[in-house]
Amino acid sequence: MTSAVTHKEWSADSFDALDPAFVADPYPFYARLRAEAPVHFVASVGEWWITKYSYVKLALADRRLTTQREKVMAVVPRRGSGSCPWTPNMMELDPPEHDRVRSLVGKGFTREVVLRLQPRIEEIAHDLVDLVEGDWRMDVVADYAYPLPTFVLCELMGLPASEREQFREWTTRIHLKFDQAQPPEVRQQGEEAYDAAREYLSRAISERQIRPGADLISALLSAEDHGERLALPELLSNLTFFLYAGFETTARMISAGVYTLLSHPDQLALLRGHPELTQTAVEELLRYTSPGQRGMERWALTDLELGGKLIQKGDRLSVVLGAANRDPEVFPEPDRLDITRKHNPHLVFARGTHACLGSFLAITELEIAFSVLLRRLPRLELATPEPTWEPNTKLRGMAALHVRF
């Protein structure tokens, strides 16, 4: 790990994604990058970072960029197992392959499915508060933020809730494999966790083939669109993606959102007094403390120019959503939390072809999570002044958040 420097001491040319000061608070660094080099090659991770909102929007829609690195470079084929060899998930595909898979997978994430699940989400939130209410204190991360979306995902996929700690261990490690700033041994541990999760879900698919149920896995096994159905490798790949993407970001957003509100007592008091602001508050919290700091990598299919920089064929790019969501050209006073903010076109769920399929579920979970917690625990306050942020440059989250009430 490099020695820490303040954001006032560095230039864009010396920016290092491994800097502890950046991990602790990336936003001052983002501001400098946006101003000095909104399209910048970050040598420490070997990719271009795009931090300006307008450039991020362009990149998300640019067909000269691909999420399929195989199109521009030779890669070692991923190994498979059993009857389900490895295959890309829908976020790793370009149209038209992406569109076909997304159409089929989307049948399990309709608004109607989420609305039917909503009462159960509320029940789970209340149950979790019941477990800690008599203790007068809790770790929001371990006791609330992770269990809530984990239980919801288990309900949705028909998986036993008793496996929730295993799921959390897998997903935390899997996400590190996508962070180019991590050491090789850490990324290898992520690969191993990915394989273990895959094997688990492969067994679950086999069980549903024999005994279908009222769950997402069974629904996707039978999903059909114009005669098309998901092949077993496609189903396995996308279910694995849901497992590590379906609750990790939501869990991080719950804990970061609670911390942000408790750190802004004026906004917390406003929300307590006007619960009808919950929807705009969730959107503002998503913008202000984006859980997914950088979106899925893209590779240049051809030489192209962006922001005055020449990006060559085969170069890797990251859209830095956390930076774009604080661009002053789009968001007045971007570093100020304002839960009444009306115009809030944040990019947390990306845009275009690869926009997040589970955004409505995530927002529903967040609205319920904050509403139940603030209603049930009116004296909620921080027990420690600052949390410890995890060393992950792609997903922003904390290891623990201790509160008392």
Residue, then its C-alpha position, 0 to 999 in steps of 0.5 A: m500500500t502506498s503512503a497516504v497523501t491528501h488530495k491537495e498534494w497530487s496531480a492527475d498524472s500521479f493519481d494512484a487508486l491504491d492511495p489510502a486517502f483515496v479509499a477513505d474519501p474518493y470524492p475530492f480526488y474525483a473532483r480534481l480528476r473531473a477538472e484536470a483530466p476527465v478522461h485519464f489513464v490510471a496506470s496503477v490499475g491499467e485502464w482509462w477512468i471516465t469521470k465527467y457526467s457527459y462523457v460517462k453517458l456517452a461511454l455507456a451508449d457508445r457501440r464502439l465500446t464492448t463489454q466482451r473483451e474476447k472481441v478485442m483480445a485473446v483471453v484464457p477460456r473460463r473453465g466450466s463444470g458438469s453439464c453447465p460450462w462457463t458462459p458470459n452473463m448478460m452484462e458481459l454480452d453486447p446486442p443482439e445476444h444481450d437483448r435475447v438473454r435480458s428479455l428472458v431473464g427479465k421475466g423474473f424481475t417484473r414490477e409485479v414480482v417485486l410488488r408481491l414481494q414487498p410485504r415480505i421485505e417489510e416483515i423481514a426488516h421488522d424482524l431484524v429490528d426486533l432482534v436488536e431492539g433490546d440491546w440498545r446498540m447494533d452493527v448496522v452492517a452485520d445486523y441489518a444492512y447485509p441480512l435484509p437483502t440477503f433474506v430477500l434474495c433467498e426468498l426470491m431464489g428459493l434458497p435457504a436463509s441459513e446459507r446467508e453467511q456463506f453467501r456474504e463471504w462468497t460475494t464479498r470475495i467475488h467483488l474483489k476479483f473485479d477490482q483491478a487495484q487488488p493484489p493478484e492473490v486477493r483476485q484469485q480468492g475471488e475467482e475461487a469464491y466465484d467457482a464455489a458459488r457456481e457449483y452451489l447454484s448448479r446443484a440448485i438448478s438440478e434440484r429445480q429441474i426435478r422439483p420446480g417451485a415458486d421461485l426465480i430459478s424455477a421461473l427462469l427454467s421455464a421462461e420463454d420468449h418467441g420460442e427462445r429459452l435460456a440454455l443451462p449455461e446461460l441460466l447458471s451464469n446469470l444466477t451467479f451474477f444475481l447472487y454476487a450483484g443482487f444484494e452486495t450493492t444494496a447492503r452497502m447502500i443501506s449501511a452507507g445511507v444510514y451513516t450519511l443520514l446520521s452524519h447530516p442531522d438536518q437532513l435526518a430530522l427533515l426525513r423523520g418529520h416528512p416520511e413522504l420524502t423517502q423516495t427522493a431521499v433514497e435517490e439522493l442517497l444513491r447519488y451522494t454515496s454511490p455504492g458502485q463507484r465504477g461500472m463494468e469495464r468496457w474495451a475499445l473495439t477501435d481507436l476513438e477519441l473521448g475528451g480530447k484523449l486517444i483511446q486505442k483499440g483494446d484499451r480498457l475503460s471504467v465509467v466512474l459513476g461515483a464521480a459522475n454523480r457529483d458533477p457540478e455541471v449536472f448537480p448544483e452543489p453536488d457535495r451537499l446532501d439534499i433529500t428534497r432534490k427534484h432533478n436527480p438523473h444519477l447514474v447509479f443503475a447505469r443507462g442504456t443497454h446494460a442498465c441494472l435490471g434489478s433497480f426497482l427491487a433495489i429501490t424498494e428494498l432501500e425505501i423499506a430499509f430506511s423507513v422501518l429503521l428510522r421509524r422503529l429506532p427514533r433515537l438512532e445515533l452513531a456510536t463511533p465517529e468514523p467507520t472503516w471503509e473497505p479497500n475496494t475501488k469499485l464498490r464503496g462500503m464499510a466493514a462495520l457501522h456501530v450505532r446506539f439507540 
